[in-house]
Amino acid sequence: MEKQNINYPVELTLALLGDKWKILILCQLFKGTKRFNEIARSITNINQKMLSKQLRSLENDGFIMREVFPDVPPRVEYSLTELGYSLNPVIGAMFDWAMEHKDRFTFKYHINIDPDLKLPH
């Protein structure tokens, strides 16, 4: 696989996380360790194939940890690594910005964000 050229700091962040599913998965894991189906139920419109792909990518990049338990049937849990937790201020800034400016985009989106919603830390 050929390496992508990164010339600007934000470009690296976007290359690693520039997909809405990854950010939503990380937001769920800020709440604590989750099993695959818990993540799937909490994110609207993601299919299992895409969730598996995004979890694999986040694990490969070191943002999350996948732990397999030798139960029958096998149990798999996902949690944030230290690197994953380090994204909290970044995602928190995105969260705060959206909460502040969401009313500007009602012409384009049906925005159903609970005004009392808080990002877990």
C-alpha positions as YAML, in Angstrom:
chain: A
units: angstrom
residues:
- id: 1
  name: MET
  ca: [0.00, 0.00, 0.00]
- id: 2
  name: GLU
  ca: [1.40, 3.36, -1.04]
- id: 3
  name: LYS
  ca: [1.71, 6.01, 1.66]
- id: 4
  name: GLN
  ca: [-0.45, 9.11, 1.34]
- id: 5
  name: ASN
  ca: [1.32, 12.47, 1.45]
- id: 6
  name: ILE
  ca: [0.24, 14.64, 4.37]
- id: 7
  name: ASN
  ca: [1.21, 18.30, 4.11]
- id: 8
  name: TYR
  ca: [-1.02, 20.00, 6.67]
- id: 9
  name: PRO
  ca: [-1.81, 18.98, 10.28]
- id: 10
  name: VAL
  ca: [-5.59, 18.98, 9.82]
- id: 11
  name: GLU
  ca: [-5.10, 16.76, 6.77]
- id: 12
  name: LEU
  ca: [-3.69, 14.02, 9.04]
- id: 13
  name: THR
  ca: [-6.69, 14.27, 11.37]
- id: 14
  name: LEU
  ca: [-9.06, 14.09, 8.41]
- id: 15
  name: ALA
  ca: [-7.16, 11.16, 6.88]
- id: 16
  name: LEU
  ca: [-7.52, 9.21, 10.14]
- id: 17
  name: LEU
  ca: [-11.01, 10.30, 11.23]
- id: 18
  name: GLY
  ca: [-12.64, 12.11, 8.30]
- id: 19
  name: ASP
  ca: [-15.61, 9.81, 8.22]
- id: 20
  name: LYS
  ca: [-18.78, 10.36, 10.22]
- id: 21
  name: TRP
  ca: [-18.93, 6.76, 11.40]
- id: 22
  name: LYS
  ca: [-15.54, 6.86, 13.12]
- id: 23
  name: ILE
  ca: [-16.41, 10.00, 15.06]
- id: 24
  name: LEU
  ca: [-19.78, 8.52, 16.10]
- id: 25
  name: ILE
  ca: [-18.12, 5.26, 17.19]
- id: 26
  name: LEU
  ca: [-15.59, 7.20, 19.27]
- id: 27
  name: CYS
  ca: [-18.41, 9.23, 20.85]
- id: 28
  name: GLN
  ca: [-20.08, 5.99, 21.92]
- id: 29
  name: LEU
  ca: [-16.84, 4.66, 23.38]
- id: 30
  name: PHE
  ca: [-16.31, 7.87, 25.39]
- id: 31
  name: LYS
  ca: [-19.28, 6.54, 27.39]
- id: 32
  name: GLY
  ca: [-17.36, 3.34, 28.19]
- id: 33
  name: THR
  ca: [-16.59, -0.14, 26.89]
- id: 34
  name: LYS
  ca: [-19.16, -1.46, 24.42]
- id: 35
  name: ARG
  ca: [-19.94, -4.68, 22.62]
- id: 36
  name: PHE
  ca: [-20.45, -4.70, 18.84]
- id: 37
  name: ASN
  ca: [-24.25, -4.83, 19.01]
- id: 38
  name: GLU
  ca: [-24.38, -2.02, 21.57]
- id: 39
  name: ILE
  ca: [-22.44, 0.21, 19.19]
- id: 40
  name: ALA
  ca: [-24.59, -0.88, 16.23]
- id: 41
  name: ARG
  ca: [-27.84, -0.09, 18.07]
- id: 42
  name: SER
  ca: [-26.61, 3.31, 19.20]
- id: 43
  name: ILE
  ca: [-25.64, 4.56, 15.72]
- id: 44
  name: THR
  ca: [-28.53, 5.10, 13.34]
- id: 45
  name: ASN
  ca: [-28.16, 3.83, 9.76]
- id: 46
  name: ILE
  ca: [-24.81, 2.06, 10.05]
- id: 47
  name: ASN
  ca: [-24.81, -1.48, 8.72]
- id: 48
  name: GLN
  ca: [-22.80, -4.30, 10.26]
- id: 49
  name: LYS
  ca: [-20.29, -4.48, 7.41]
- id: 50
  name: MET
  ca: [-19.49, -0.75, 7.68]
- id: 51
  name: LEU
  ca: [-19.30, -0.91, 11.49]
- id: 52
  name: SER
  ca: [-16.87, -3.85, 11.29]
- id: 53
  name: LYS
  ca: [-14.74, -1.99, 8.75]
- id: 54
  name: GLN
  ca: [-14.64, 1.20, 10.83]
- id: 55
  name: LEU
  ca: [-13.88, -0.65, 14.07]
- id: 56
  name: ARG
  ca: [-11.03, -2.51, 12.34]
- id: 57
  name: SER
  ca: [-9.62, 0.77, 11.01]
- id: 58
  name: LEU
  ca: [-9.84, 2.49, 14.41]
- id: 59
  name: GLU
  ca: [-8.13, -0.51, 16.01]
- id: 60
  name: ASN
  ca: [-5.37, -0.60, 13.37]
- id: 61
  name: ASP
  ca: [-4.70, 3.10, 13.92]
- id: 62
  name: GLY
  ca: [-4.49, 2.57, 17.69]
- id: 63
  name: PHE
  ca: [-7.59, 4.54, 18.75]
- id: 64
  name: ILE
  ca: [-9.52, 1.58, 20.14]
- id: 65
  name: MET
  ca: [-8.77, -1.80, 21.65]
- id: 66
  name: ARG
  ca: [-10.66, -4.97, 20.78]
- id: 67
  name: GLU
  ca: [-10.78, -7.59, 23.51]
- id: 68
  name: VAL
  ca: [-12.01, -11.11, 22.80]
- id: 69
  name: PHE
  ca: [-13.25, -13.20, 25.71]
- id: 70
  name: PRO
  ca: [-13.13, -17.01, 25.42]
- id: 71
  name: ASP
  ca: [-16.82, -17.41, 26.31]
- id: 72
  name: VAL
  ca: [-19.27, -19.54, 24.37]
- id: 73
  name: PRO
  ca: [-20.35, -17.83, 22.21]
- id: 74
  name: PRO
  ca: [-17.27, -15.59, 22.05]
- id: 75
  name: ARG
  ca: [-17.73, -12.10, 23.47]
- id: 76
  name: VAL
  ca: [-15.92, -9.08, 22.00]
- id: 77
  name: GLU
  ca: [-15.66, -5.69, 23.66]
- id: 78
  name: TYR
  ca: [-14.32, -2.41, 22.32]
- id: 79
  name: SER
  ca: [-12.81, 0.39, 24.38]
- id: 80
  name: LEU
  ca: [-10.73, 3.49, 23.83]
- id: 81
  name: THR
  ca: [-6.97, 3.45, 24.12]
- id: 82
  name: GLU
  ca: [-5.00, 6.34, 25.57]
- id: 83
  name: LEU
  ca: [-4.66, 7.66, 22.01]
- id: 84
  name: GLY
  ca: [-8.43, 7.39, 21.56]
- id: 85
  name: TYR
  ca: [-9.08, 9.29, 24.80]
- id: 86
  name: SER
  ca: [-6.69, 12.02, 23.59]
- id: 87
  name: LEU
  ca: [-9.29, 12.87, 20.90]
- id: 88
  name: ASN
  ca: [-11.83, 13.98, 23.52]
- id: 89
  name: PRO
  ca: [-10.89, 17.70, 23.28]
- id: 90
  name: VAL
  ca: [-10.98, 17.54, 19.46]
- id: 91
  name: ILE
  ca: [-14.37, 15.84, 19.31]
- id: 92
  name: GLY
  ca: [-15.54, 18.02, 22.21]
- id: 93
  name: ALA
  ca: [-14.71, 21.15, 20.21]
- id: 94
  name: MET
  ca: [-16.66, 19.77, 17.23]
- id: 95
  name: PHE
  ca: [-19.58, 18.93, 19.54]
- id: 96
  name: ASP
  ca: [-19.60, 22.41, 21.11]
- id: 97
  name: TRP
  ca: [-19.38, 24.12, 17.72]
- id: 98
  name: ALA
  ca: [-22.33, 22.11, 16.38]
- id: 99
  name: MET
  ca: [-24.44, 22.83, 19.46]
- id: 100
  name: GLU
  ca: [-23.74, 26.54, 19.10]
- id: 101
  name: HIS
  ca: [-24.38, 26.78, 15.34]
- id: 102
  name: LYS
  ca: [-26.93, 24.04, 14.60]
- id: 103
  name: ASP
  ca: [-29.78, 26.51, 14.00]
- id: 104
  name: ARG
  ca: [-27.90, 27.99, 11.04]
- id: 105
  name: PHE
  ca: [-28.25, 24.74, 9.10]
- id: 106
  name: THR
  ca: [-31.93, 23.92, 9.44]
- id: 107
  name: PHE
  ca: [-32.37, 24.95, 5.80]
- id: 108
  name: LYS
  ca: [-30.23, 21.96, 4.84]
- id: 109
  name: TYR
  ca: [-30.81, 19.32, 7.54]
- id: 110
  name: HIS
  ca: [-33.57, 18.03, 9.80]
- id: 111
  name: ILE
  ca: [-31.72, 18.67, 13.03]
- id: 112
  name: ASN
  ca: [-33.09, 16.66, 15.95]
- id: 113
  name: ILE
  ca: [-30.35, 17.32, 18.50]
- id: 114
  name: ASP
  ca: [-31.47, 17.34, 22.12]
- id: 115
  name: PRO
  ca: [-30.52, 20.83, 23.42]
- id: 116
  name: ASP
  ca: [-29.49, 19.25, 26.77]
- id: 117
  name: LEU
  ca: [-27.18, 16.67, 25.16]
- id: 118
  name: LYS
  ca: [-23.69, 16.45, 26.69]
- id: 119
  name: LEU
  ca: [-20.58, 14.76, 25.37]
- id: 120
  name: PRO
  ca: [-19.27, 12.16, 27.84]
- id: 121
  name: HIS
  ca: [-15.75, 12.80, 29.13]
...
